[in-house]
Amino acid sequence: MRIRATVAAVTGALALSALAVPAAQAAEPKVPANIAAASEVVHADSGRSAFAADVDGGPIALNATFSSVKVNNGKNVKVGTTNVVKVPVSFTLTHGQEVDIHAPDFFAAVELYRGPSFEETVFFFDSNDATCTDSSATVAHCKATVAIDPYALLNEDAGSWKAAAFAVAFNGEDPENPNLDNVGVAVKDPTNSFKLQRYSKLTVNASPEPVKKGKTITVTGKLSRANWDDNKYHGYTNQSVKLQFRKKNSNTYTTVKTIKSNSTGGLKTTVKAATDGYFRYSFAGTTTTPAVNATGDFVDVR
């Protein structure tokens, strides 16, 4: 089983490189290199940043606000065992005319995190630096992407997450060693809540095929979900799953019965053959695991 290391406080360029470790290490929160310095500054008062201990002063308020923040188009985020999931985020940034959001040392991003608040995160992923398009002299629409690598996750991360938006204007300061008294920061927390879920799979097989009317059909299957501790799929045990059926020329499934998955996630039940149609299993989902329907298996009744 993988374990998560605790981030030790480090300074300067070393602090930034520690936050941008390769995905294969699967140990620390993920911060894209182009946003690492800004992420350090915006957390200067939280104890999560090296700047909190090693840089005098504190950031000043930046004349900027966030609205219409969207994460994954309002949907929960499902993550499997191998593929990096790229989560789209967007927001409207309203700012004073004195704030140059297109300056090379201005950064805006969204952080997805697990924990009580932006300042008390248990684990997090930051987006890349947002691309902002002006709609007026003081309003811009911004888009970014948060890359979630399953190798960085543990099973304990599944469940409720939040989002926060932040912007940092270094105002000419060295990002790796800034005088925070000259650095502007704006944060909105939380902006959204969503579920980070372990991707689920569901199979079905109805047999025999074909079958005589009135004879017994055995319907088997398996409910499984991603295990982020070992990056494999395992059976999801003791879960209620519906067996559903739709007639050959119908588009609507109806529930035949509800059964529970066994100790390996396996499903098995029997029904009497009545008419041609499709059987499937349907799982409603939980907080940590998304809903999923098996692809219908056709049975020819003769």
Secondary structure, DSSP 8 states (H G I E B T S, - for coil): -----------HHHHHHHHT--GGG--S-B--GGGHHHHHHHTTTTTSSTHHHHS-S--EE-SEEEEEEEEGGG--EEE-SSS-EEEEEEEEEEE-TT--TTSTTEEEEEEEEESSSTTS-SEEEE----EEEESSSSEEEEEEEEEE-GGG--GGG-EEEEEEEEEEE-TT--TTS--GGG-EEEEEEEEEEEEEEE-EEEEEEEESSSB-TTSEEEEEEEEEEEETTTTEEEE--S-EEEEEEEETT-S--EEEEEEE--TTSEEEEEEE--SSEEEEEEE---SSS--EE---EEE-B-
